[in-house]
Amino acid sequence: MLSLAVALAALAAPVSTEIVLPSQPAPLHGTLLTPPGASAVAVILPGSGPTDRDGNSPMGVAAGTYRLLAEGLADQGIATLRIDKRGIAASAAAGPAEADLRFDAYAADARAWAAEAAARAGKPCAWLIGHSEGALVALKAVAGGDDPESSKVCGLILLAGAGRPAGVMLREQLTALPDPLKTQAYDALTELEAGRTVAEPPAALAALFRPSVQPYLISWLPLDPAMLLAAYDGPVFIGQGTTDIQVGVIDAQALAAADPDATLKLWDGVNHVLKTAPADRAGNLATYADPDLPLAPGVTQDVAAFIRTNAAR
């Protein structure tokens, strides 16, 4: 009887499968987590920087947000494919030189992953779950819709995503700089937004405006999340925590205003890594390094309920 119970438990457990997606100059890698009888499948798109498929980063983030989200959705009957984006972790070899990277590459990869996830799960399409900068990647991935792989996207789940252009948010972050450095930074952003490189960025801002990263910034800065969302006609869920110290409720509201049909959910006391956290910065950031802290109550349940409802339609 005990061996039968163990066998049944094994059959009921979600199956984790390593996925390799052909790409140039090297393959991309991810993990497909499939519960028995999955009702839908989603691709989890990571945020900015060296964030891996589990939601961790060598820059001090070990919250395991994407792994926890995948496991929670599996419990709700939804399969997920979480990925190492181009140039990061197991997909490091697929990354081009910094000077050759463009935002469109991430969007194209998202479409390819959606098609792969749908095929693997035997579904007509896959949902895109974009977290932080991944939300903008998801929005860009469905822009235009002229790529056949765009039809493989069921809809969008935007979690802690910016609702305003990056230039607006960068200016907010740089407002504390003393003059004339602040003016120089703003002038550099204006040039990059116009598609022009900055030959001699201020020395104090060399890390932000280094020549090798400027082509990527030029491809990224003009993107307006609200405008991209207004042009999309698929189902959209917008989730935002009220104690997020990186992206604010104002951004979720801007996205919701762009798409009156979208579902907006504000999670009280939830931060950027989707965990229950205080508003004070030190206590908030402490959750970034705690993989044992679960996702905040309601986050996974709300996302799963939205996917199930719209998948049924």
N, C-alpha and C positions, 0 to 999 in steps of 0.2 A: 504493500500500500504506500509505504514511504517513497519507494522508487517511482511509483506511478505519479505521486504528487509532485515529485521533483521534475519528472518528464513533462507534466502538464504545465508547470510553472515556466519551464524553459521554452515551451511552445508559445506561451502567452507573452514572453518578454520581447521587447523590440529588438530587431536585428540591426547591428551596426556593420556597415560595409564601407570599405575604403574605395573612393571613386577617383579615377584618373581621367581627366578631360583633355583630349588632344589639343595642342596649342603650339604656337611658335613664339619664341625659340625653344620652348620646353613645355611639357604638360603642366596643367593645373591640377590641384589636389583638394579633395574634400571628404567629408564623412556623411554618408546617408544613414539615417536612423529611421527604421521602418517598423511600426507596430503592426500586429496582425490585423488584417482587414482595414488598413488605413483608408480614411474617407477622403483625404486630400494630401497634397505634398507642397512644401514651401522651401524656398531657398533663403537662407539667412545671410545677408550682405553685411560685412563688417564695417566699422567706423574707420576714421582716418588713422594715419600712422601705421606702425608695424603691428596692427591688431590681427591675431590669428583666428582660426575657425572656432575656438572656444571662447573668444572674447577677451583674451589675455594679451599683454604687451610687455616687452622688456622695459618699457618706460614706467614701470611701477604699477601696472594693472594686472591683477590676478583674480578678478571677481568671478571668472568662469561664466559670464552672463549668457553667452550663446549656447554653451553646453547645457546649462540649466534650463534655458528656454526650449531647446530641442527635447530634453528629457521630459519636461512638463507637457509639451505638445504631444509627445508620444503617448503619454498617459491619457491624453484627450483624443487619441485615435488619429493623430495627424503626423505624417512623416515629414522629416526635414532633411535638407542637404545643407550643411554648414561648410563654409569654404575658407581656404587660405587664399587670399586674393593675390593677384599677380605681383611677384616680387617679394612675397612675405612667406616665412616659415617653409613648409614643404613645397610651396610654389615659388620659392626664391629664384630658381633658375629661369623662370618665365618672365622675370622682370627685365625691362630694357634699362639702358643707362638713364640716369635721372633726366638728362637733357632731352631724352626721346619720349618720356612718359607724357601722355595726354589723358584727360578725364574720360574721353570717349572710350578709351580702352577698357576701363572698368565697366562702363555701360554695356559694351559689346560682350564682355565676359558674363555679365549678369544674364543677358538674353541667352547665351549659350548654355549656361548652367540651368536656366529655367527649362529649356528644351531637353537637356539631359535628365533632369529630375523627373519631368513628366514622363519621359520614355521609361525610365527605370521603375517608376511607380505604377506604370500602366494607366496614367491619367491623361486627359486631353490637354491639361495645362498645369502650371505650377504657380503658386503665389510667391511674390517677392516680399520678404520681410527685411526692410532696410533700417539699420540702427545708426543714429548719429549721421555721419557723412554717407553711410550706406543708404539712408533715405533719399538723398539727392541722387545717388547712383541708380536707385530704383526708378526715380522719376525720369531721369535721363534715358534709362533703358527703354521706356515705353514712349518716349517722345517721337513723333513722326509716324511711327508704326509701319514704315516701309520695309523693314527687315522681316522676312518670314518668321523668324524666331520670336518676334514681338507677339505673335498670335498665341504663343505658348505661355503667356503671362495671364493668369486668371484675374489678378488684381493686386493691390498694393497695401502693405501694412507698414506704416511709417512710424517708427518709434524714436522719440527724442530727436527728431529731425529739425533742422533749421527751416524757418518759414520765410527768411529774408536772404538776399544775396550775401555771399561770403564777404564782399567788400564792406557792406554795412556793418556786419558783426565784427570784422577786423578793426574797423574804425572805432567801434565801441571799446574794444579791448586795448587799443592804442591811445585812447583819449587821455590816459594818465601820464603819457610821455611829456617831458618838458619841451617847450619851444626853444629853438627852431626844429628840434628833432621830430616832433609830432607833425609839423607842417611838411617836412621832408618825407615822412612816412606816408602821409595822405597824398602827397604829390606822386609818389611812386605807385601807390595803388591806382590812382587816376590814370596814369600812363599804361599800366598793365591791363586795366579794364578796357582801355581803348585799343588793346592789341599791340602795344608798343613796348619793347624791352627797355629796361633802365640801365644805361651804360655804367653809371657809377652810383650804386645805391649807397646810402649813408653807412659808414663803417660800423656804427653801433647796431645797425639792422642787417648786417651782412648775412646772418643765418636765415633770416626771413626772406630776403630778396636776392639771395645768391644767384648769379647768372644761370647756373645749371637748372634751377627750379623755376625760373621765370616762364619758360614755355608752358609748363604745367599750370602755373598760376593764370596765365593768359587764357587757357582752355577752361579754367574753373571759375574764375571771378565773375564773368558775365552771367552765369547761370542763375536764374531767378526761380526758386522752388515753387513759389505761388503761381507764377505764370505757367510753369511746366504742368502743375497739377490742374490748373484751370483748363488746359487743353486735353486732359485725359478723361475718357468717359467710362472707365471701368470702376468697379467697387473699390473703395478706399477706407482704411481704418487709420486714424491718427491717435497715437497714444503718447501722453506726456506727463511726467511727474512734476509735482509742485515744488520739490526741493532740489531740482536739477540746477547745479551751479555752472553748467556749460551751455545749456540751451534752455530758454525760458518759455513759460506759458504763452507769452506774446507770439512766439513762433508757431506754436500749435494753433493758436487762434488765427494767425495769418493764413495758414494752410487751410483751415476749416472755412475761412471766408472765401477762399479761392474756389472751393468745391462745396456748395451748400448740401450736396447729397452725401458727403463723406460722414462717417461716424467718428465723432470726437470723444475721447475718453481722457479725463484728467484724473490722475492717480494722486491722491493726497499723501504727502509725506514720502514720495518716491523720488529717487535721484536719477542721475544719468545712466548708471549701470543697472537701473530697474530694481533697486533694492530699497527697503525702508531705511530712511536716513534722516538725521536732523538737518536743519537749515545751516547750522554753523559749519564753517569750512572744514575744520579739523575732524569733526565727527563724521561729516559727509564723506570726506576722502578716505577715512579709515575703512569704509565698506568696499572701496576699490581693490583692497588687498586681501579680502576675506572670501575665499571660494566656498567656504562652508556655510556662509550666510545665504539662505534661499532667496529667490526672487520675491518681490513684494506680493502679498496676497492680491489676487484679482488680475495681475498682469497676464499670466498665461491663460487664465480662464476667459478673460475678455477677448484676447486674440483668437483663441480656439473657437469661441462661440461665434465670432464674426465670420471666420473661415467656414465653419460648418453651415451656418445659415446661408451664406452666399454660394457655397459649393452646391448646396441642395437646389438652388435656383438655376 
